[in-house]
Amino acid sequence: MKRQFDYFVILFFAIFAMSVVFSYSTTKLKAAEQPPNIVFIMADDLGYNELGCYGQKWIKTPHIDRIAKEGIRFTDFYSGNAVCAPARCNLLTGKHPGHAYIRNNGDPNHLQHLKEKFGWEFPGQYPIPDSEITIAEILKQKNYATAAIGKWGLGHFGTTGDPNKQGFDLFYGFNCQRHAHNHYPKFLWNNRTKELFPGNDRTLNGKTYSQDRFTEMALDFIQKNQKRPFFLYLPFAIPHLSIQTPESSLKQYKGIIPEQEHKHHGYLKHPYPRAGYAAMVSHMDRDVGKVMDLLKKLGLDENTIVFFTSDNGPAYNRLGGSDSIFFESAGPLRGFKGSLYEGGIRVPMIVRWPGKIPPCQTTDLLSANWDIMPTLAEISGTTAPKNIDGISLLPTLLGHPENQKKHELLYWEFAAYGGQQAVRMGDWKGIRQKLLLRKNPHLNIELYNLKTDIGETTDVAQEHPEIVEKIKRIMIEQHVNSKLFKFPVLDEQKF
């Protein structure tokens, strides 16, 4: 009797294991045969704790929170870098900061000829070269319609970084990041054509709100491409400063969120900075809801995977009126935008795909935005370049973490704010600062155990010299010299 019972137990588990494998492989097969639509939404300077689903108390984000409730929420997901342009490069090319082409913000002097030739007020950032392969380009293997709507920052029209040369059929928005510092611009780019906005003069208010135009263009793109697979990349400019929002959105918070007098630094001054900031985020949340509603209305909901994340951490306090301390924008994390401490690079990531991603899931999988390219390649049945640093997150998304390949480490370098390097290795986080100061003879590595000290408050480097030495070797190995972004100490490996 016992032998018969054992036989049925073994048979049951064998059938169960086969069903799990079959379910996973079948999902991948269907994804390859019928490529799903992909919507990738990225906020600008949105902090880890600025969504309701991550613990925000003041700012209301019900539509984004619903994506998390109906999908999966990542707790240990990271941006590629601590500021705009390099983070976008990491995302679109699948490379970490030690290998990526763009490693810092910057407006190259040699692009001034574009300003003189075309009269461009904003000539743009360093362009990614033709040799870099983007997510949009790999999705062209399956004839995806592709659009980037929002903020670009990886090269102007007339350069190799032209979004139309990097796989995007449509680009609409701010090509240059500095142009995006006002949400009521005089114009936006529709591919190579300027769309002018009478009534906007780059002051605090205007007639046409750029965020509204992004949403209108996104909805139009979905409508026009509903009968073919599409990739809609939405790098919104909200809530990057300046603080600007329509009065209709401001009413939600004005007089409810307490204001406080402070010294204003840079950007335009808003009379209700806290309420205005919250209103920007909630305005964007409603726009996300509009996208989700249209997908459902058109019957595209179940064949569309939607991502929502941020490009880096929140603005450091009081810059342009933002108040990241009041909103606890980084939550328990240390640091803000521009820092390789957790607050500058750990960002929200939520993903929804009805019928594929189980609802109400949370994962602490160690992951970064350079994992998005191989993930989308596997989802779409396309092939990503071999020389990338990312791994596919699809097993975790589909509810099969046992099949998930994992990172041994994540690496960052940032040649600004004094020069920084960081490594995440399991629960350990190592960070080295002031690397651009040649008079700094020590270049000490700070070490934190994020499992017990998520706020990076207690440096335990002296207690774990073997971990410090391992992180030091990783910092040397993962850095490849860059012609554009010099990092003298790292290039010479004198540490």
Backbone torsions as a table, in degrees:
resi	resn	phi	psi	omega
1	MET	NA	-44.6	179.2
2	LYS	-63.1	-40.2	-179.4
3	ARG	-63.0	-40.6	178.9
4	GLN	-64.8	-41.0	178.1
5	PHE	-61.4	-44.5	178.2
6	ASP	-59.9	-38.2	-179.5
7	TYR	-62.2	-44.1	-178.7
8	PHE	-69.5	-33.9	176.8
9	VAL	-63.4	-46.2	179.8
10	ILE	-63.0	-43.0	179.6
11	LEU	-62.0	-42.0	-179.7
12	PHE	-60.3	-47.9	-178.5
13	PHE	-68.7	-32.1	177.4
14	ALA	-65.3	-44.4	178.8
15	ILE	-64.7	-41.6	178.8
16	PHE	-60.9	-44.8	-180.0
17	ALA	-63.2	-41.1	179.5
18	MET	-65.4	-36.9	-179.2
19	SER	-67.2	-37.0	179.0
20	VAL	-64.2	-48.4	179.6
21	VAL	-62.1	-42.7	-178.9
22	PHE	-63.9	-42.7	-180.0
23	SER	-60.7	-43.5	-178.4
24	TYR	-67.2	-46.8	-177.4
25	SER	-69.0	-35.6	179.5
26	THR	-64.7	-40.8	179.2
27	THR	-61.8	-42.0	179.2
28	LYS	-64.7	-39.5	-179.3
29	LEU	-63.5	-44.3	179.7
30	LYS	-63.9	-38.2	179.1
31	ALA	-62.9	-35.8	-179.4
32	ALA	-72.8	-38.6	-177.4
33	GLU	-78.7	-36.1	-179.0
34	GLN	-126.5	83.7	-175.2
35	PRO	-57.4	129.9	179.5
36	PRO	-76.9	158.3	170.3
37	ASN	-72.1	150.3	-178.0
38	ILE	-128.5	124.1	173.5
39	VAL	-118.2	118.5	-179.0
40	PHE	-118.7	109.3	-176.6
41	ILE	-104.5	128.3	-179.9
42	MET	-130.3	116.4	175.0
43	ALA	-75.9	165.4	-175.9
44	ASP	-114.4	113.1	-179.9
45	ASP	68.1	27.9	176.4
46	LEU	-83.0	126.6	-176.6
47	GLY	-75.8	161.9	-179.0
48	TYR	-56.9	-31.7	-173.8
49	ASN	-110.5	25.6	-176.3
50	GLU	-102.9	11.7	173.0
51	LEU	-116.1	148.1	178.8
52	GLY	-58.1	-38.3	-177.8
53	CYS	-70.7	-8.9	175.1
54	TYR	-110.4	4.4	173.7
55	GLY	114.5	1.6	-179.1
56	GLN	-63.4	136.5	-176.4
57	LYS	-101.8	-32.1	-173.7
58	TRP	-92.7	-43.6	-172.2
59	ILE	-89.3	129.7	-177.5
60	LYS	-94.4	126.2	-179.5
61	THR	-136.1	60.8	-173.6
62	PRO	-63.8	-33.7	-176.8
63	HIS	-73.1	-41.3	176.8
64	ILE	-69.4	-37.9	177.6
65	ASP	-61.4	-34.0	179.4
66	ARG	-67.1	-34.4	175.5
67	ILE	-60.0	-43.3	179.0
68	ALA	-65.0	-42.1	-178.8
69	LYS	-64.2	-35.5	-177.5
70	GLU	-94.3	5.9	-178.9
71	GLY	-145.0	-134.5	-175.6
72	ILE	-126.9	141.4	179.8
73	ARG	-116.2	128.1	178.5
74	PHE	-93.6	134.6	178.0
75	THR	-99.6	-21.0	-175.8
76	ASP	-125.9	50.3	178.5
77	PHE	-103.7	140.8	-174.2
78	TYR	-124.5	149.2	169.1
79	SER	-75.6	166.4	177.8
80	GLY	-74.5	-27.2	-179.7
81	ASN	-159.3	-179.0	-170.8
82	ALA	-94.6	-1.1	175.6
83	VAL	-140.9	176.4	-164.1
84	CYS	-60.6	-67.0	-168.9
85	ALA	-59.4	-50.5	-179.2
86	PRO	-63.3	-35.4	178.4
87	ALA	-62.2	-39.7	177.9
88	ARG	-66.8	-37.3	177.2
89	CYS	-64.4	-45.0	178.2
90	ASN	-58.1	-44.3	-179.1
91	LEU	-62.0	-52.4	-170.9
92	LEU	-77.3	-21.4	-177.7
93	THR	-111.2	-6.4	175.4
94	GLY	74.1	21.2	-177.3
95	LYS	-118.4	143.1	178.1
96	HIS	-78.1	169.2	-171.8
97	PRO	-61.9	-19.7	178.2
98	GLY	-81.6	-12.0	-179.8
99	HIS	-119.5	-19.0	-173.8
100	ALA	-67.5	156.0	-179.0
101	TYR	-74.7	-43.9	179.6
102	ILE	-98.3	124.0	-174.9
103	ARG	-125.6	3.6	178.7
104	ASN	-162.9	163.6	169.9
105	ASN	-71.1	161.8	176.1
106	GLY	163.1	147.6	175.9
107	ASP	-111.6	106.4	-175.0
108	PRO	-67.7	138.6	-177.7
109	ASN	-63.3	-31.7	-175.1
110	HIS	-71.3	-8.3	176.8
111	LEU	-89.4	0.4	178.9
112	GLN	-63.4	-25.0	179.2
113	HIS	-64.3	-27.6	177.0
114	LEU	-67.4	-38.4	178.2
115	LYS	-63.6	-42.0	-178.9
116	GLU	-72.2	-39.5	-176.6
117	LYS	-72.0	-45.2	-173.5
118	PHE	-104.8	-6.3	-177.6
119	GLY	73.0	27.1	-177.5
120	TRP	-74.6	127.2	178.7
121	GLU	-70.9	-30.3	-177.9
122	PHE	-127.2	101.1	-173.6
123	PRO	-75.9	-11.5	173.3
124	GLY	98.6	176.9	-175.9
125	GLN	-98.4	179.1	177.2
126	TYR	-55.2	130.3	-178.3
127	PRO	-85.1	140.5	170.6
128	ILE	-71.9	145.2	-175.0
129	PRO	-81.5	169.1	177.5
130	ASP	-58.8	-30.9	-175.3
131	SER	-69.4	-19.0	178.4
132	GLU	-79.6	131.0	179.3
133	ILE	-99.6	128.0	-178.3
134	THR	-101.0	167.7	175.7
135	ILE	-56.2	-43.5	-179.4
136	ALA	-59.9	-37.9	-179.0
137	GLU	-68.6	-39.2	-179.8
138	ILE	-70.7	-31.8	179.2
139	LEU	-70.8	-17.6	175.4
140	LYS	-65.8	-18.0	175.5
141	GLN	-59.8	-28.3	178.7
142	LYS	-111.6	22.3	173.0
143	ASN	60.2	37.6	175.2
144	TYR	-68.6	140.7	164.3
145	ALA	-77.1	136.9	-172.2
146	THR	-130.2	138.3	177.3
147	ALA	-144.0	141.1	171.2
148	ALA	-119.1	116.9	-174.5
149	ILE	-128.4	113.2	-178.3
150	GLY	143.4	-120.5	-177.8
151	LYS	-114.5	129.4	-175.8
152	TRP	-96.3	-79.2	175.3
153	GLY	78.6	16.8	-178.2
154	LEU	-125.2	23.9	176.1
155	GLY	127.7	135.6	-175.3
156	HIS	-84.1	169.4	172.0
157	PHE	-61.3	139.1	-175.5
158	GLY	95.4	-3.0	175.9
159	THR	-119.9	174.4	177.1
160	THR	-67.4	-18.6	179.1
161	GLY	-86.4	1.7	175.1
162	ASP	-48.2	121.0	-177.5
163	PRO	-57.8	-29.2	176.8
164	ASN	-69.6	-19.5	175.8
165	LYS	-93.4	-5.6	-178.1
166	GLN	-111.7	26.6	170.8
167	GLY	100.4	-2.2	-176.6
168	PHE	-99.0	121.2	176.6
169	ASP	-65.1	-38.5	-178.7
170	LEU	-127.9	129.0	164.7
171	PHE	-120.0	133.3	177.0
172	TYR	-139.0	125.7	175.3
173	GLY	141.1	-145.3	178.9
174	PHE	-90.8	113.5	174.6
175	ASN	-75.3	-44.5	-178.6
176	CYS	-94.6	136.0	-177.5
177	GLN	-63.4	-37.0	-178.9
178	ARG	-67.5	-30.5	175.0
179	HIS	-61.5	-30.6	-176.1
180	ALA	-79.9	3.5	179.9
181	HIS	-77.7	-0.7	173.4
182	ASN	-133.3	127.2	-175.1
183	HIS	-87.1	-0.6	171.9
184	TYR	-118.8	69.7	-173.4
185	PRO	-76.6	161.6	175.2
186	LYS	-71.4	-24.5	-179.6
187	PHE	-159.3	164.1	167.4
188	LEU	-132.0	159.2	179.1
189	TRP	-91.0	131.0	169.0
190	ASN	-112.5	95.4	-164.0
191	ASN	51.4	-122.2	-175.6
192	ARG	-95.1	11.2	-177.7
193	THR	-109.4	134.6	176.2
194	LYS	-79.2	129.4	171.1
195	GLU	-100.9	111.8	-174.0
196	LEU	-85.8	148.3	-178.6
197	PHE	-124.6	88.4	174.1
198	PRO	-58.6	137.6	-177.8
199	GLY	99.3	-8.4	174.0
200	ASN	-108.8	130.5	177.6
201	ASP	-134.1	25.2	178.2
202	ARG	62.1	30.7	169.8
203	THR	-98.7	-167.1	-172.2
204	LEU	-65.1	-34.7	-178.2
205	ASN	-126.6	169.2	179.5
206	GLY	-170.1	-170.7	-177.2
207	LYS	-90.2	-35.9	-175.5
208	THR	-119.2	119.0	-179.8
209	TYR	-89.7	123.2	-173.9
210	SER	-57.6	-38.5	-180.0
211	GLN	-59.7	-37.3	178.1
212	ASP	-66.1	-38.4	177.8
213	ARG	-67.2	-38.4	177.5
214	PHE	-59.2	-44.3	-178.1
215	THR	-66.2	-42.9	178.1
216	GLU	-60.0	-43.9	-180.0
217	MET	-67.6	-36.5	178.6
218	ALA	-64.5	-45.6	179.3
219	LEU	-63.8	-38.7	178.6
220	ASP	-65.3	-40.4	179.2
221	PHE	-62.9	-42.9	178.5
222	ILE	-62.8	-44.8	179.3
223	GLN	-58.4	-45.6	-175.0
224	LYS	-72.5	-23.0	-173.9
225	ASN	-117.9	22.7	-175.1
226	GLN	-67.4	-17.9	-177.1
227	LYS	-98.9	7.8	177.0
228	ARG	-141.3	160.3	177.7
229	PRO	-65.7	140.5	180.0
230	PHE	-136.2	153.0	174.5
231	PHE	-119.5	111.7	179.2
232	LEU	-109.0	106.4	178.9
233	TYR	-97.2	117.6	-175.8
234	LEU	-117.5	79.8	175.5
235	PRO	-83.2	80.3	-177.5
236	PHE	-60.4	153.4	178.8
237	ALA	-90.4	-5.2	178.0
238	ILE	-89.5	141.7	3.5
239	PRO	-100.4	31.8	176.1
240	HIS	-55.1	143.4	177.8
241	LEU	-66.3	151.5	15.9
242	SER	-79.2	156.6	173.4
243	ILE	-75.4	111.5	-179.9
244	GLN	-148.8	134.9	-179.3
245	THR	-158.5	148.8	176.0
246	PRO	-61.4	151.1	-179.7
247	GLU	-58.7	-34.1	-179.5
248	SER	-61.9	-31.8	177.3
249	SER	-83.9	-34.4	-179.1
250	LEU	-62.3	-32.5	-177.2
251	LYS	-57.6	-27.1	-178.7
252	GLN	-62.1	-29.2	-172.9
253	TYR	-121.9	-18.5	-177.3
254	LYS	-63.7	126.1	-178.4
255	GLY	86.1	-7.5	179.0
256	ILE	-105.1	-46.4	175.3
257	ILE	-85.2	124.8	-178.8
258	PRO	-67.6	137.4	177.6
259	GLU	-101.1	162.7	-179.9
260	GLN	-146.5	136.1	178.5
261	GLU	-64.7	139.6	177.7
262	HIS	-156.0	163.7	176.9
263	LYS	-80.2	125.1	-174.8
264	HIS	-86.2	135.4	179.3
265	HIS	-123.6	113.1	173.3
266	GLY	69.2	169.5	178.9
267	TYR	57.0	-177.7	-179.7
268	LEU	-80.6	147.6	-179.1
269	LYS	-90.6	129.8	179.1
270	HIS	-106.0	139.4	-178.0
271	PRO	-69.3	-22.6	177.8
272	TYR	-130.1	73.6	-170.7
273	PRO	-62.9	-40.5	-180.0
274	ARG	-69.5	-48.2	178.5
275	ALA	-62.6	-39.7	179.8
276	GLY	-64.1	-40.1	179.1
277	TYR	-65.1	-47.4	179.1
278	ALA	-60.9	-38.9	-179.8
279	ALA	-64.5	-36.3	177.6
280	MET	-61.0	-46.8	-177.6
281	VAL	-65.3	-42.9	179.9
282	SER	-68.8	-32.7	175.3
283	HIS	-61.9	-45.7	177.4
284	MET	-62.4	-39.3	179.3
285	ASP	-59.6	-42.7	178.0
286	ARG	-64.4	-34.3	177.5
287	ASP	-68.0	-37.4	174.2
288	VAL	-60.6	-40.7	177.2
289	GLY	-61.2	-36.7	177.8
290	LYS	-64.1	-40.8	177.6
291	VAL	-63.5	-45.3	-179.2
292	MET	-64.1	-39.5	179.8
293	ASP	-64.7	-39.9	-179.9
294	LEU	-67.0	-40.2	178.0
295	LEU	-58.1	-42.4	179.8
296	LYS	-68.9	-42.2	-179.1
297	LYS	-60.9	-38.4	-177.5
298	LEU	-85.2	0.2	-179.3
299	GLY	74.9	22.7	-177.9
300	LEU	-100.7	-3.4	-170.2
301	ASP	-55.0	-50.2	-173.4
302	GLU	-76.8	-14.9	177.8
303	ASN	-109.5	27.2	178.4
304	THR	-131.5	125.5	175.1
305	ILE	-99.0	129.6	-175.8
306	VAL	-117.6	128.0	176.3
307	PHE	-111.7	147.0	171.2
308	PHE	-138.6	129.3	179.5
309	THR	-152.6	-169.5	176.5
310	SER	-131.2	156.5	-176.9
311	ASP	-80.7	-23.8	176.5
312	ASN	-171.4	-172.4	-177.3
313	GLY	-74.0	177.4	-175.8
314	PRO	-73.5	159.7	178.8
315	ALA	-60.4	142.9	178.2
316	TYR	-68.1	150.7	-161.5
317	ASN	-56.3	136.7	173.3
318	ARG	74.3	-3.0	176.6
319	LEU	-65.8	115.8	178.7
320	GLY	64.9	18.4	177.4
321	GLY	98.6	-9.2	178.7
322	SER	-68.2	151.4	-178.0
323	ASP	-134.5	77.8	-175.7
324	SER	-69.6	-21.5	177.1
325	ILE	-75.5	-44.7	179.1
326	PHE	-58.6	-47.1	-178.4
327	PHE	-79.6	-5.3	-174.2
328	GLU	50.9	49.1	-170.1
329	SER	-60.0	-32.6	178.8
330	ALA	-97.5	5.0	-179.0
331	GLY	61.5	-132.5	-179.2
332	PRO	-83.1	1.7	-173.6
333	LEU	-82.4	151.9	180.0
334	ARG	-90.7	137.3	173.1
335	GLY	90.2	166.0	179.1
336	PHE	-131.3	-166.2	177.4
337	LYS	-47.8	140.3	-179.9
338	GLY	91.5	-6.2	-177.8
339	SER	-115.8	143.4	174.7
340	LEU	-90.1	5.1	164.3
341	TYR	-65.4	165.4	-171.4
342	GLU	-54.7	-38.9	-177.3
343	GLY	-63.8	-22.5	-179.8
344	GLY	-87.2	-19.9	-173.2
345	ILE	-129.6	-21.5	177.1
346	ARG	-80.2	127.1	-171.9
347	VAL	-133.1	160.1	174.6
348	PRO	-66.9	147.8	172.1
349	MET	-148.5	120.1	176.1
350	ILE	-131.0	147.1	-175.7
351	VAL	-139.1	137.7	-179.5
352	ARG	-131.8	134.1	176.7
353	TRP	-155.4	90.4	-174.1
354	PRO	-54.5	135.0	179.2
355	GLY	83.2	-12.1	178.9
356	LYS	-116.0	-51.8	178.7
357	ILE	-92.4	119.8	178.1
358	PRO	-60.4	142.1	-179.0
359	PRO	-74.0	163.1	173.9
360	CYS	57.4	38.9	-179.9
361	GLN	-101.4	148.3	173.4
362	THR	-132.8	138.9	178.1
363	THR	-134.1	143.5	174.3
364	ASP	-104.9	22.9	178.4
365	LEU	-56.9	129.1	177.4
366	LEU	-70.9	114.8	-172.8
367	SER	-152.7	163.7	-177.2
368	ALA	-147.0	169.6	-174.0
369	ASN	-70.0	-12.1	172.7
370	TRP	-76.6	-3.4	173.4
371	ASP	-83.6	-11.4	-175.3
372	ILE	-68.4	-40.7	-179.2
373	MET	-57.8	-53.9	179.3
374	PRO	-65.7	-28.3	176.5
375	THR	-64.7	-47.7	-180.0
376	LEU	-69.0	-30.8	176.7
377	ALA	-64.2	-44.8	-180.0
378	GLU	-68.5	-39.7	179.3
379	ILE	-61.4	-40.6	-174.1
380	SER	-90.8	-8.4	-177.8
381	GLY	75.6	26.1	177.3
382	THR	-105.7	180.0	-176.5
383	THR	-117.7	122.9	177.3
384	ALA	-84.2	156.5	175.5
385	PRO	-58.8	154.5	-178.7
386	LYS	-79.3	-28.6	-173.3
387	ASN	-91.2	48.7	177.6
388	ILE	-115.9	170.6	-175.9
389	ASP	-107.3	-7.6	-175.5
390	GLY	-83.7	163.4	173.8
391	ILE	-127.1	152.2	-179.7
392	SER	-71.9	134.3	178.1
393	LEU	-95.8	6.6	-172.8
394	LEU	-57.9	-43.7	179.0
395	PRO	-55.8	-42.3	178.4
396	THR	-66.2	-41.2	179.3
397	LEU	-60.9	-39.7	-175.9
398	LEU	-82.7	1.4	178.1
399	GLY	86.3	24.8	179.3
400	HIS	-125.8	64.9	-178.2
401	PRO	-61.4	-21.6	179.2
402	GLU	-66.2	-19.7	178.5
403	ASN	-97.5	2.9	-172.5
404	GLN	-81.4	123.8	170.0
405	LYS	-72.6	143.2	-174.4
406	LYS	-122.9	149.9	175.1
407	HIS	-72.7	135.3	169.3
408	GLU	-75.8	-28.7	-178.0
409	LEU	-160.5	159.2	168.3
410	LEU	-121.8	141.5	-175.2
411	TYR	-128.6	138.5	174.6
412	TRP	-132.9	148.0	165.5
413	GLU	-142.2	149.1	-174.1
414	PHE	-149.3	110.1	-175.6
415	ALA	-85.5	52.9	177.1
416	ALA	-154.5	174.4	-177.9
417	TYR	52.1	40.7	179.1
418	GLY	93.9	-15.5	-178.6
419	GLY	91.7	121.2	-174.0
420	GLN	-140.7	152.6	170.3
421	GLN	-134.5	148.8	176.3
422	ALA	-150.4	151.5	177.7
423	VAL	-137.0	132.3	170.4
424	ARG	-109.7	123.5	-176.3
425	MET	-137.1	97.5	-173.5
426	GLY	63.5	-128.3	177.6
427	ASP	-83.7	-9.0	-176.3
428	TRP	-86.7	142.2	175.1
429	LYS	-132.2	120.9	176.3
430	GLY	-111.0	138.3	178.9
431	ILE	-140.0	139.8	179.5
432	ARG	-127.7	132.7	-175.0
433	GLN	-124.8	171.2	177.9
434	LYS	58.4	39.5	-177.6
435	LEU	-74.2	-14.4	-179.8
436	LEU	-92.6	-0.8	178.1
437	LEU	-92.9	102.2	-175.7
438	ARG	-64.0	-19.4	-179.2
439	LYS	-82.9	-2.9	178.6
440	ASN	-84.8	103.9	-172.9
441	PRO	-82.5	-13.8	-169.8
442	HIS	-99.9	-41.8	-179.0
443	LEU	49.7	50.8	-175.5
444	ASN	-65.4	143.1	173.9
445	ILE	-94.9	124.2	172.4
446	GLU	-85.9	143.1	-177.9
447	LEU	-127.6	132.6	-179.7
448	TYR	-133.2	144.2	173.5
449	ASN	-99.5	102.5	-173.6
450	LEU	-68.0	-19.5	179.1
451	LYS	-67.2	-36.9	-178.5
452	THR	-108.0	-10.2	-174.4
453	ASP	-145.9	68.0	-176.7
454	ILE	-64.7	-22.4	179.9
455	GLY	-85.2	2.9	179.1
456	GLU	49.4	55.8	-177.4
457	THR	-98.8	-24.9	-173.5
458	THR	-124.2	109.8	178.9
459	ASP	-75.7	117.8	-177.6
460	VAL	-111.6	26.5	-177.0
461	ALA	-60.2	-40.2	-176.9
462	GLN	-67.5	-27.5	179.8
463	GLU	-81.7	-12.9	-176.2
464	HIS	-137.2	64.8	-177.3
465	PRO	-62.3	-29.3	-179.3
466	GLU	-69.5	-35.7	176.6
467	ILE	-69.0	-42.0	178.6
468	VAL	-59.8	-43.5	-179.2
469	GLU	-64.9	-38.3	178.3
470	LYS	-65.6	-42.5	178.9
471	ILE	-65.8	-36.8	177.5
472	LYS	-61.3	-43.5	178.6
473	ARG	-64.0	-39.2	178.1
474	ILE	-62.3	-41.6	179.9
475	MET	-61.5	-35.4	177.9
476	ILE	-73.1	-45.4	-174.4
477	GLU	-69.3	-35.8	-173.0
478	GLN	-83.8	-12.1	179.9
479	HIS	-88.6	124.8	171.8
480	VAL	-114.1	131.6	-175.8
481	ASN	-56.9	145.4	178.2
482	SER	-119.2	134.0	178.3
483	LYS	-70.6	-32.8	-176.7
484	LEU	-83.2	-41.5	-171.6
485	PHE	-116.0	88.9	-176.5
486	LYS	-69.8	137.9	179.4
487	PHE	-135.8	77.4	-166.0
488	PRO	-47.7	-48.3	-176.1
489	VAL	-64.2	-40.5	-179.1
490	LEU	-72.4	-41.5	-178.7
491	ASP	-59.9	-36.9	-179.0
492	GLU	-89.4	-9.8	179.5
493	GLN	51.7	45.0	179.5
494	LYS	-98.1	59.5	175.6
495	PHE	-154.4	NA	NA
